[in-house]
């Protein structure tokens, strides 16, 4: 009989029954990940935090003249046109909520 593919040279070491090779590969990967995390975190402490950069960018953008002009346009032109539609939608939502509460009260009284 010929042993085809069952010798050590052709088998894969991570498929052994003991799991020792799998554990070694996994431990190495975890150790590498921890080292990369520590290195990145140490570099991040030296640089300004991304949230601080984003807040500074938003503050600078919000105080610009173009944003102020856009805000005035929205408040002067768009909001007065949307106001009746928003009030109508709010009224409909109020009616739906009132009906739901009435149904809930009836169901509670039936218990």
VENFEN-V152986 format. One record per pair of residues at least 12 apart in sequence whose ideal C-beta (glycine too) atoms are under 7 Angstrom apart, sorted by the first residue. I is the first residue (numbers start at 1). GAP is how many residues later the second one is. Records with the same first field share a line. If there is no record, write none. Layout:
BEGIN
I = GAP / GAP
END
This chain:
BEGIN
none
END
